[in-house]
Amino acid sequence: MNEERKVAGIYIRVSTEDQAREGFSLGEQKEKLLQLC
């Protein structure tokens, strides 16, 4: 069977300190995105 390897990139950022406090910190974003891969 020929398996095709797929590559993805993720981009994480916060614009404001409020976003970081409200569950959108860089670490939380990274964890959520890695779960999708």
N, C-alpha and C positions, 0 to 999 in steps of 0.2 A: 504494500500500500504506500502510495506517495503522499507524505505529510507535508503540507505547506505551512511554513512557519510565518506567523504574523508578528509584526513589530508595532508597538504603540508608544506614543510619548504622552507624558502628563505634564500639565502646567498648573502650578498652584500659586496662589497669591491672595493677599488680603489688602484691601484699600484703606481700611480704617481700623483703629483700635477696637471700635465697637464690634466689628466683624470677628476679630480674634476672640473677644470675650463671649460672643453669642454662639459658639459652636462651629465657627468657620476658621479655626486656627490652621496654620500650615500643616501641622501634624495630623489633625483630624481629617483634613482634605486628603492628604496623602494616603492615610489608612483606608478611607472610603473608596478612593480611586483604585488602589491596589486590590481591593476585594473584587472589583469588577473585571480585573485582568485574568 
